[in-house]
Amino acid sequence: MKPILKKCCICGVKSDIKSMLTTEFRACCRTTECATKLHEQLRIKEQAKRDKAEAKRKQEDKEFKQETKRRKKKLLSTDRNHWIAQVQFEFNRFIRYRDRLDNCISCGRTNGEVENGTWRPGGYWDAGHYKSRGAFPELRFVEDNCHKQCKCCNGGSGKYQHKDRTVSQGYTQRLREKIGKGRVDWLNGPHCPLKPTIEELMVLHRYYKDKNKVIKEELI
């Protein structure tokens, strides 16, 4: 039977195919030089396939993340509670910046007294509301209604009637000294119900975020 000859894909010399190294579509003679070059070509080709597949996967991941972000943004743009929380975060941060040199509005503790004590994680100070956000939502983002307060006074006072009364009395007394009786009387109401739109909340969020950025840069 006549041998089947095939040309080496590397050097071009024809040999019996039975004596050659063969792949799915290529064949080369068994010399070390040709076999090494074929192996390198196949390695490069395989690496190119992997790189192409990886690039495709990354592109699909990028498109998926972009679509997820777009859908999330669209969803959040209609979620009022989300924007209330966002504004509250920046508003509370502004209050702590604004009152950073003040004592606790309720008990009068100083920075030194608080920092030398034992306090739970999350910072020493809260932004405490004079009129609670739940009972007076229209005063949630009124600056006169929120002041620097230690966690001991702000956290848990509502659970104990005596403590709540003591904290409120201290808050009222020091608030009158700080902003005046007339402004405190205004806070005590009455007030018209207020329900800001999502667009108004977005503007408010940007307003306090920019103010906090300016204050932070001044403190550096």
C-alpha positions as CSV (number, residue, x, y, z in Angstrom):
1,M,0.0,0.0,0.0
2,K,1.4,3.3,-1.0
3,P,2.1,5.6,2.0
4,I,0.1,8.8,2.4
5,L,2.5,11.8,2.2
6,K,1.7,15.0,3.9
7,K,3.7,18.3,4.0
8,C,5.0,19.4,7.4
9,C,3.3,22.6,8.4
10,I,6.5,24.0,9.7
11,C,9.4,23.1,7.4
12,G,7.3,22.0,4.3
13,V,9.0,18.6,3.9
14,K,6.7,15.8,2.9
15,S,6.7,12.7,5.1
16,D,4.6,9.6,5.7
17,I,1.7,10.8,7.8
18,K,2.0,7.8,10.1
19,S,5.4,9.0,11.2
20,M,4.3,12.6,11.8
21,L,2.9,14.5,14.8
22,T,-0.7,15.3,14.0
23,T,-3.3,17.6,15.6
24,E,-6.8,18.1,14.5
25,F,-5.9,20.1,11.4
26,R,-2.1,20.2,11.3
27,A,0.8,17.8,11.0
28,C,4.6,18.2,11.3
29,C,7.6,16.1,11.1
30,R,9.1,14.7,14.3
31,T,12.2,16.8,14.4
32,T,12.7,18.7,17.7
33,E,12.7,22.1,15.9
34,C,9.5,21.5,14.1
35,A,7.7,20.0,17.0
36,T,8.7,22.8,19.3
37,K,7.5,25.5,16.8
38,L,4.2,23.7,16.3
39,H,3.7,23.4,20.1
40,E,4.4,27.1,20.4
41,Q,2.0,28.0,17.7
42,L,-0.7,25.9,19.2
43,R,0.0,27.4,22.6
44,I,-0.3,30.9,21.2
45,K,-3.5,30.0,19.4
46,E,-5.0,28.5,22.5
47,Q,-4.0,31.5,24.6
48,A,-5.7,33.8,22.0
49,K,-8.9,31.7,22.3
50,R,-8.8,32.1,26.1
51,D,-8.1,35.8,25.9
52,K,-11.0,36.2,23.5
53,A,-13.3,34.3,25.8
54,E,-12.1,36.3,28.8
55,A,-12.6,39.6,27.0
56,K,-16.1,38.5,26.0
57,R,-16.9,37.5,29.6
58,K,-15.6,40.8,30.9
59,Q,-17.7,42.7,28.3
60,E,-20.8,40.7,29.3
61,D,-20.1,41.4,33.0
62,K,-19.7,45.1,32.3
63,E,-22.9,45.2,30.3
64,F,-24.7,43.3,33.1
65,K,-23.4,45.7,35.8
66,Q,-24.4,48.7,33.7
67,E,-27.9,47.3,33.1
68,T,-28.2,46.5,36.8
69,K,-27.0,50.0,37.8
70,R,-29.4,51.5,35.3
71,R,-32.4,49.5,36.7
72,K,-31.4,50.2,40.3
73,K,-31.1,54.0,39.5
74,K,-34.5,53.9,37.9
75,L,-36.0,52.0,40.8
76,L,-34.4,54.3,43.4
77,S,-35.5,57.4,41.5
78,T,-39.1,56.5,42.5
79,D,-38.2,55.3,46.1
80,R,-39.0,58.2,48.4
81,N,-37.8,56.3,51.5
82,H,-34.4,55.8,49.9
83,W,-33.9,59.5,49.4
84,I,-35.1,60.4,52.9
85,A,-32.4,58.1,54.3
86,Q,-29.8,59.7,52.0
87,V,-30.7,63.2,53.0
88,Q,-30.8,62.1,56.7
89,F,-27.3,60.7,56.5
90,E,-25.8,64.0,55.1
91,F,-28.0,66.2,57.3
92,N,-26.9,64.4,60.5
93,R,-23.3,64.6,59.4
94,F,-23.7,68.4,58.9
95,I,-25.2,68.8,62.4
96,R,-22.2,67.0,63.9
97,Y,-19.8,69.2,61.9
98,R,-21.7,72.3,62.8
99,D,-21.8,71.5,66.5
100,R,-18.4,69.9,66.7
101,L,-17.2,72.3,69.5
102,D,-20.5,72.3,71.4
103,N,-21.3,70.2,74.5
104,C,-24.2,67.7,74.6
105,I,-27.5,69.7,74.1
106,S,-29.2,67.6,76.8
107,C,-26.8,66.9,79.6
108,G,-23.9,69.3,78.8
109,R,-21.2,66.7,78.6
110,T,-18.0,68.0,77.0
111,N,-15.9,66.3,74.3
112,G,-13.3,65.3,77.0
113,E,-15.9,63.8,79.3
114,V,-17.4,61.7,76.5
115,E,-14.1,60.6,74.9
116,N,-12.7,59.5,78.3
117,G,-15.7,57.3,79.0
118,T,-16.8,53.9,77.7
119,W,-19.0,54.2,74.7
120,R,-20.3,51.9,72.1
121,P,-18.8,51.8,68.6
122,G,-20.0,54.2,65.9
123,G,-18.7,57.5,67.3
124,Y,-19.3,59.4,70.5
125,W,-22.0,61.8,69.2
126,D,-25.4,61.7,67.5
127,A,-27.5,64.3,65.8
128,G,-30.4,64.4,68.2
129,H,-33.8,65.8,67.2
130,Y,-35.6,68.1,69.7
131,K,-39.0,67.1,68.1
132,S,-38.8,63.5,67.0
133,R,-38.8,62.6,63.3
134,G,-41.6,60.1,63.8
135,A,-44.0,62.5,65.5
136,F,-42.9,65.6,63.6
137,P,-41.7,64.6,60.2
138,E,-42.1,68.1,58.9
139,L,-39.2,69.1,61.2
140,R,-36.9,66.3,60.2
141,F,-34.6,68.5,58.2
142,V,-35.0,71.7,60.2
143,E,-31.5,72.7,61.5
144,D,-32.9,74.4,64.6
145,N,-34.6,71.1,65.5
146,C,-31.4,69.0,65.5
147,H,-28.2,69.4,67.6
148,K,-25.2,67.5,68.9
149,Q,-26.2,65.0,71.5
150,C,-24.2,62.3,73.3
151,K,-25.3,58.7,72.6
152,C,-26.3,58.2,76.3
153,C,-29.0,60.9,76.0
154,N,-30.1,60.2,72.4
155,G,-30.0,56.4,72.6
156,G,-32.7,54.6,74.6
157,S,-34.2,57.6,76.5
158,G,-37.6,56.8,75.0
159,K,-37.5,53.4,76.8
160,Y,-37.5,54.9,80.3
161,Q,-40.1,57.6,81.1
162,H,-38.0,59.2,83.8
163,K,-34.9,59.4,81.7
164,D,-36.9,60.6,78.7
165,R,-38.3,63.5,80.8
166,T,-34.9,64.4,82.2
167,V,-33.3,64.4,78.7
168,S,-36.1,66.5,77.2
169,Q,-35.9,69.0,80.0
170,G,-32.2,69.4,79.6
171,Y,-32.6,69.7,75.8
172,T,-35.3,72.4,76.1
173,Q,-33.3,74.4,78.6
174,R,-30.0,74.4,76.7
175,L,-31.8,74.9,73.3
176,R,-33.4,78.1,74.6
177,E,-30.0,79.3,75.7
178,K,-28.6,78.4,72.3
179,I,-31.1,79.7,69.8
180,G,-33.5,81.7,71.9
181,K,-37.0,81.2,73.3
182,G,-38.8,82.5,70.2
183,R,-37.3,79.9,67.9
184,V,-37.9,77.2,70.4
185,D,-41.6,78.3,70.6
186,W,-41.8,78.1,66.9
187,L,-40.5,74.5,67.0
188,N,-43.2,73.6,69.5
189,G,-45.7,74.4,66.7
190,P,-48.2,74.0,65.3
191,H,-46.8,73.2,61.9
192,C,-48.4,72.4,58.5
193,P,-47.8,68.8,57.2
194,L,-44.9,68.6,54.8
195,K,-44.1,65.9,52.4
196,P,-41.2,66.8,50.1
197,T,-41.1,65.3,46.6
198,I,-38.3,63.0,45.4
199,E,-36.9,65.9,43.3
200,E,-36.9,68.1,46.4
201,L,-35.2,65.4,48.4
202,M,-32.5,65.1,45.7
203,V,-31.8,68.8,45.8
204,L,-31.6,68.7,49.6
205,H,-29.3,65.8,49.5
206,R,-26.9,67.6,47.2
207,Y,-27.1,70.8,49.3
208,Y,-26.0,69.1,52.5
209,K,-23.5,66.9,50.7
210,D,-21.8,70.0,49.3
211,K,-21.9,71.8,52.6
212,N,-20.2,68.8,54.3
213,K,-17.5,68.7,51.6
214,V,-16.7,72.4,52.2
215,I,-16.5,72.0,56.0
216,K,-14.4,68.9,55.7
217,E,-11.9,70.7,53.4
218,E,-11.7,73.6,55.9
219,L,-10.9,71.2,58.7
220,I,-8.0,69.5,56.9
